[in-house]
Amino acid sequence: MRENSEHRTSNIEHRTSDVGVRADHSGLRARIRDLISMFGVRCSMFGVRGAVVLAALTALAARAAPQSPLDLRAFGSIPVLEGGRPMPMSAYARVAMLQMAGRGTWQGGPASLWLARALFESDATTNDAVFLVSHPDTFDALGIATDKPRRRVAYAELEPVLAKLHDLTTRAMELKPADRTPADRDLVQLGSAVALYAAFSRGDHPGLLPRDGGHGAWLAPSEAATETDEAARAVSAGWETMRAAWRARDDAAFTAAAKEVRAAVLRGVDDPKAGARLGGEETLGRLRPFSRALQAYLVAGILGFWVALDPRRRRTAAAAAVLVGLALLVHTAGLALRTFVMGRPPVTNLYSTFVFVAWCSALIGLGVERARRDGLGLLSGGATAAVLLAVAVRYELDGDTMQRVVAVLDSNFWLTVHVLTIMVGYAGCLMAGAAAHVQLVKHWRQGADAAAGVARAVRGLLGLGLVFTFLGTMLGGVWADQSWGRFWGWDPKENGALLIVLWTAAVLHARGPRIIGDAGMAAGAILGIVVVAVAWQGVNLLGVGLHSYGFTSGAAFWLMAIAAVEGAFVAVMAGLIRTGAPQARPPLSP
């Protein structure tokens, strides 16, 4: 629903711009005032009707979502081992549901509800459509009739063809990952999901009983039942009590047994902060601070656009600034809690880099707005932070976002400083590119003189990006020298960082002696977004080098899309600026 609202807002802004282009000079202001007045009325009508519709949809969704027969809070707090690290059962349920169904919820409700059913009464889940089949050839290979190329199926549908699925999955896994077709990858994913479901049914998963102080492998419920030590007996007895209480729908007994199991598991972990860390992860999963911040940044960016049309709208600017400030507080709290849970600095994987760079962008945007007070910082900071957090939300769909750090990153102080510093450089370059969009539009609409103030901001942001990217690259060399015995090795990631430094330095130096003007600098800053994207994500697609730990499928498409969109924008704006008559165009503000 929010996406539709954003689309409608974008369409209204686009139509407003189109009317302004077509209008005669004498009637432009009046027509824009009429449009704004009509827009305000429509917004007021939508506010009342939209609130009613939203309330109705929320009620329907709450009614449609499956209701748990028992309180799952204590169950969701039980520690389990997954991906080499302890996590609460509620977080594990989401990861497992993502692996099987491609989404983190079950029928709009918590994934922990389905997991409890699968663990304690698996016979009731055979008709649950939780296995995602995402390629039509998979249906054909298994002989399952379907009228959709992509849908979720139940175990009852797969049970008659399990032998065929096993053979096809085995054959696909024998191929090298690079040689697998999309249908092969789908079969491997489906086979893994079915095997996980079977493990739930047998009690062979998840790891529940810690050994060696929590540093070794954890035993599954079925394995714990065969052990005779006190810790194993406590966990096994509590687990069986939970099973019986679930089947009897005895809420009090189920909750009490879940608390006993949690306490028994934590006694086997030698980390005194384990309970607090697990509680912190539960809080992150329940409150979802980054999603909340994304919504606030998006609204602040829209308000910043409104202020950029007319900087005299101080009340709107103040509201947007407060909104960004509140979003930053929520964002900061989420980063701090995530740092505590992981016991490491906030940047450890690709997901966390987007979250951190979004935080830096919002902070820089507030600084720009404080200096200029014209909506530029609110617009560019809010929009950049919202886009980056939207990308981070996409990465959540890949599973656990707090997985153990790869060995190459599990290092020392210089690594932390290097990563955080270069992330600030990324934020500066992205903010410069965002502001440069505004500069080119203003140059086209009102002329070079009117855009000069924005050009100064772009130049400053480019300088910020250059300084921090250069420092981060040098600090990375210090870390590499300590970790790998060489300062520079022409690794693809190192080359990507160098590319950002060279590109940004070239744009700034060309602007200094007026080799290029302000418009050329803006074009360079916008194309700098593409350069940052290539250095940030593109080099991971090569799959080589000491930094090749961040590969993500689908990244190539989005990199090409970013390059195409930004290149087209620069080309179109260059043509409009060359052929237009900016002195004859009044400001966009009414």
N, C-alpha and C positions, 0 to 999 in steps of 0.2 A: 504493500500500500504506500510505503514511504517512497519507493522507487517511482510509482505512478505520479505521486505528488511532485517529486523532483522533476519528472519529465514534463508535467504540466507547467511547472514554474519555468523550466528551460524554454518551452514552446512560447509562453507568454513573453519572456524576455526577447526571444528571437523575433516574434511578431512585432513587438514594440520597436526593435531595431530596424526591421524592414519598413515599418511605417515612416520612421524618421528618415530613412534613405530616400523614400519616394516622395516625401512631402515637399512642398515649396518652402522656400526660406521664410516667407512671411507667416505661414500658418503652422510651422513646425511646433512651436511652443504650445499653441492652443491645442493641437491634436494630441500631443503627448500628455498634457494636463487631462484631457478627456479620457485618454486610455488609462492613466493612473487612477483617476476617479472611478472609472468602471472596474479597474482591477481591485481597488479597495472594496467596492461593493461586493464583487464576486468573492473576495477573500472573506468578507464578513459573513456572506451567505454560506460559504463553504465551512467557515468555522463552526456555525451552529449545526448545519446538516452533517458536516464531517464528524463532529463530536458524537452525534446520535448514531451515525453509521459505525464509527469506530467502537462505540460502546456495545452496539449490537453484535458486531463481528467478534469482539473480545469475549462476550458472553457465549456466543456460539462455539468459539474455539475452546473455551473452558469446558463447555458441555461436551464437545466432541472428543476432547483429550481423555484418554483412559484414566480412571481414578484408581489409585493404589488402595487395596483393601487394608493395608497396614502402613504405619508411619515408617518411612524409609530413611529418616535422617541418621539414625544410629547405624543402620546397614551401610549407608553411603560413606560413613566415616571410617570404616574398617580398612586398615592398610593392606595393600597387596603389592606384589612386585611385578612390574611390567616395564620392558625396555631397559632393564638394568637399574631401575630406581623405584623406591616406594612411592605409591600414590594412593589417594583415597579411592574407595570402591566406586564412588560416584563419578570420578574422573576416568577411572578405568572403563566403566560402563559406556561412557561416551566414546572413548577410543575404540572399544570393541564394536559398538554400533556403527561407527564410521567405517571400520574395516569391512563389516558385513553389508550394511545397507547404504553406505555413502552419505549418511547424515547422522547428526549427533543426537537426535531425539527419536522416540518411537510413538508414532501416531499423534504427534504434537505434545506428548508427555515426556517425562524424564526417561532417559535410557536405563537408569538403575531399576526402574519398574520391570522392564522386560528382562534384564539380567537376573533379577531375583526370581522371576518365573522360570527362567531357563535353568537356574541352579537348583531350585527347590521343588519344582513340579514341571520338569521338561516336557512331560506328555501333553501339557496344556499349550505348548508353544509350536507344535508341529504345523499348525495352519496359519502361523504368523508370517506374513510376507516381509521377510527381513533380508533376503539374499538378492542383492542387486545384480542383474544381468544387463550389461550395458552395450552388448553388441549383438546384432540379429543373427550372425553366424553361430553364436553360441547356442541359441535356441534350435537352429537347424541341426547342429552337430549332436545335440542331446536328444533330438526328436520331440521337443516340447512345442505344442501348438501355441501360437500367440498372435495377436493382432497389433502388437506394439513392438517397435524395434528395441525398446529399452524399458524394462520394468522390474519390479521386485517380485520374487517368487517365494513360496513357502517350502519348508522342508518336505511336506507331504507331496509336493509336485516333483521334487528332486529324488525322493527315495526310490522310485522305480528305476531310475537311471544312474544310481550312485556308482555302479561298476563301470559304466561307460564314462562317467565324469572322472573317475579315478584314472582310467587309461588315458583319456585325453589330456588331463592335467599333467600326468607323468611325462607324456610325450612332449608337452609344451615346455616343461621345466628342464628337459634335456637340452633344449636350444639355448644358445647364448642370448642374454637379454636384448642385445642389439638386433638379433635375427628374428625375434618374436613379432608376429603380426598383432594388430589390435585384438583380434579374436583370441590369439594365444594368451595375451596378457589378461584378457577377461576371464579365460578359463582358469588361469593360475590364481587369480584373485578369488574366483568363485570356489575353487577347490580349497583354498586356505580358509575361507569363511565357513564352509561346511565342516572342515576338520575342527575349527574352533568351536562350533556349535556342538559337535559330538563330544569334545572335551568337556564342555560345560555339563552335558548330560551325564557323563561318567564321573564327574567330580575331579577331573584331571587338570582343571584350570579354574581360577588363576592361582599363582603362588601365594600361599597364605601363612605358612609357618616359617619364620626366618631361622636361618642357621648361621653360625660363625658371626654372631653379633649383627646379622643383617647384611653382611658383606658377601656371603655366598649365595647359592641358589636357595630359593624358598620352596618349601614343599606344598603341593596342592592338597586340597581336603582329603582326597582318596589316599594320598601318600601319608598324610599326617595320621590317618586312622590306623596305620600299621606300626607307628612309632610308640614307644613305651615310656618315654621320659615325661616329666611333669608338664612341661610346656606343650608338648604334643597332645597329651590327654586333655588339657584345658581347652586348647583350640578345637580339637576334634569333638569333645563333648558339647561345647558351645555351638559349634556348627550344626550338629545333629539336632540340638534343641531349637535352633532357628528354623531348621527344615520342618520339624514337627509343628512349631508354632505357626509357620506360614501356612501349612496345609490346614491347620485348625482355625486359621484367622484369629489367632490370639495375639493382639497387638502388644499387650504388656509383656508377655513372655518373650515375644520376638525382639522387642527393644532391649529388654534386660539381657538376653543372650547375646545380642549384637554388641552391647557395651562390654560384656565379659570377654568376648572374642577380641575386640579392639584392645582392651587392656592387656590380654595375654600376648598378643602380637607385639605390642610396644615394649613389653618386658624383654622380648628377645632381640631388640634393636639397641645397640650401644650408643646411639646418638641421642643425647638428652633433649635435643630440640626437635626430635622427629615428630612428636605429637603436635607441636606448634606449627611446624612446617606443613604437615598434612592439613591442619585446620586452616592455614593460610591458603592452601590450594583449593580447599572447599569454598572458601569465601570468594576467591577469584572466579570459580566456576559459577557460583550462585549470583554474584553481583555483576559480573561481566563489565568491568570498568572501561575497557577500551571500546566496547560497543557503545556504551553511554557517551563516552567522549566523542566518538565519531559523529553521533547524532548532533551533539552540541556544536562541534566544529562546522558541520554542514550548515546548520542554521546561521551560525556566526558569519560564515562565508557569504551566504545570501544577503544578510544584513549589511556586510561590508560592501557588497556590490551596490546596494541601495545608497550607502553613504558615499561611495565613489562617484555616483551620479551627481550628487550635490553634497559637498563636504560640510555645508551648513547644517545638516541634519545631526546635530550634536546629541540629541537624546537617543536616536537610533545608534549612533556610534558608541555612546556610553553603554547601551544595552548589549551591543555586540561585544564590546570589550569585557564586560562583566561575564558574558557567556563564555568567551574564550578563557577568561581567568578561572571560572568554575570548572570548565572542561580540563584545563591544565592541572587543577588540584586533583580531580578524579584520575586523570592520566598519571600524574606523579605518584599518587597512592597506589595505583595498579603496578607501576614500575617498581616501587619500593617493596611491595608485597611479593612480587615475582622474584626480585633479587633475594629477599629473605628465604623464600621457599627453595630456590635453587642453590643458595649459598654461594652465589657468584655474581659478578657484575651484570647489568641488565642486558647486555648484548652477547648472546651465545650461539644463535643460529639465524637463518634468514628471516624467520618470523619476527624475532626480537629486534632485528635491525630496522624493519619497517616501523615497529612500534616506537623505537627510540628516535629515529629520524623524524617521525611525525611529531613527537614531543619537542624536539629541537626546533622544528619548523614553526610550531605554534608559539613557542617562546620568542623566537626571532620576530615573528609577525607582531607580537605585542610590542616589542622594542621598536619596530618600524612605525607602528601606529602611534606610539608615544612621541616619537620624533616628528612625525609628519601631520598626524591628525586629519587625514583626508580619506580614510577607509582603505588605503592601499594595503596596509599591514593586516587588517582584519580580513580582507578579501583573499590575498595571497596566502597568508598564514592559515586561515581557516580552511580554504580549499585544498591546499597542499596537505595539511594534516589529515583532512577527511579522506582524500584519495589514498594516502599511504596506509591509513588504518583500514580502509576498505580492502586493500591488497592483503593486509595482515589477516583480516577475517577470512579471506580466501585460503590462506595458508593454514588456518585452523582446521580446514576440511581434510588436510593431509594426515591428521591424527594428533599425537602428543606433541605439544609445542614446548615442553620442558624436558625433552629427552636428554640423556646424558651427553655431555660435551664430547665431541670427537677428540682423540688423543692429541692431535696437532694443535687444538685450541686450549687443552687443559694445561695451561702453562703459567707464566709468571706475570709480574707487575707490568712489564713493558708491553705485553700483549693487550692488557686492559686499557692502558693509556693510548696505545696505537689505535685500537678499534674505536674507542669513544671519540678520539680526536678526528679520525677520518670520517666518522658518521656526522659530526658537526659540519665538516666540509661538504659532505653530500647535501645536508640540509641547506647550507648557504647557496650552493649552486642551484638546487631545485627552487628555492625561494626567488633567486634572481631570474630564473626562467619564468616562473609564475608572474612576477611583477613585469617582466618584459612583454608578456601578452597584453597587459593593460597599457604599457607604453606605446606599443605599435598601434593599438586601436585608438588611443588618444591622439597620437601623431596623425593618423589618417583623418580623424574626425575634426580635430581642432588645430592641427599644425605642430611643427617642431617646437616652437616656443612654449606652447601649453604643455607639451610632454617633457620638457626639460627637467622639471622637478622629479618626475618618475624616473627619468634616465639617471639622475644622480643616485636615487635609491638603488637602481639596478647595478650601477657601477660599484656602490658600496657593498652590496650583497655578493657580487662577483669577487670582490677583494676578500671578503670574509671566507667565501668558499675556497679561494686559492690558498690563503694562508693556512687554513686548517687542513686542507687536503695535502698540502706540501709537508706540514709538520707531521701529520699522520703517516704519510709515506716514509718519512725519515725515521720516525719512531718504529715503524714496522721493520725497517732495516735493522735497527738495534735489536729488536726481538728475534728476527731471523738469524742474526749473527750469534745470539746466545743459544737459540734452539737448534739451528741447523748448521751452524758453523760458517755461514756466509751472509754478507750484508745484502747482496743483490744477486738474483739468479735468473732474471728475465722470465720469471714465472708469469703465466697469463694474468693472475690477479694483480701482481706487481705492475705489469704492463698497463693494466686497466687504470690503476691509480695514477700512474705516470701520464696516461692519456688525458685524464681530467686536468692534471696540473698544466700540461702543455697547452691544452685547448683553452682553458681559462686565462692563462698567461698571454696567449696569442691574442685573444679577444681584447683584453685590457690594454696590452701594448699597442695594438693597432688603433685603439680608440684614443690613446694618449696623444700621438702626433697627428691625429685627424686623418689617418689612412682610411679609416671608416668613421662614419658619423654615429650619432646616437642611435639611429635606426639600425645601422649595421651591427652595433654592439648588442642591441636588443635581439636581433636575429641570431647572433652568436650565442647569447644567453639561452634562447629557446632551444636551439640545437644542442646546447650543453646538457639539457635534460636527457636527450638521446645518448650523449656520451656517458653521463652518469649511469643511465640504465644499462648500457653495455658493460661498463666497468663493474657495476653492482651485480648484475644477473647474467649478462651475456657470456662472460668468460667461463661461467660454470658449465655452460653447454658444451664446452670443448672436452670436458671429462679428463683433462690432463693437468699435471702440475700438483704441487703440494697443497693448493687451495681448492682442489676439485671435490669439495665435500658439500656443496650447496646445490646440486642439480635438482631441478624441478621440472616435471613434464609440463608441456604447454607454454613454457616461458618464451620459446622462440617466436611463437605466434604473437604474443603480446609485445615483444620487443619490436617486431616488424610493424605492428599496429601503431605503437608509439612513434616510431620513426616516420611512418607514413602520415599520421595526423599532424605531427609537429612540422614536418617538411612542407605539407600542403598549406598549413596556416602561414608559415613564413612566406611561401611563394605567393599566396593570395594577397597577403598584406603588402608585400613588396610591390605587386602590381597595382593595388589600390592607391598606395602612397605615391607611386610614380605618375599615375594617370589622373589622380583625383585633384581636387582644388580645395585643400583643407581650409583656406582662409574664408571660403564661402559657406562653411558648415558651422552652425552654432553648436554649443555644447549639448550633450545628451540630457543634462538635467533640466527639469521643467522650470 
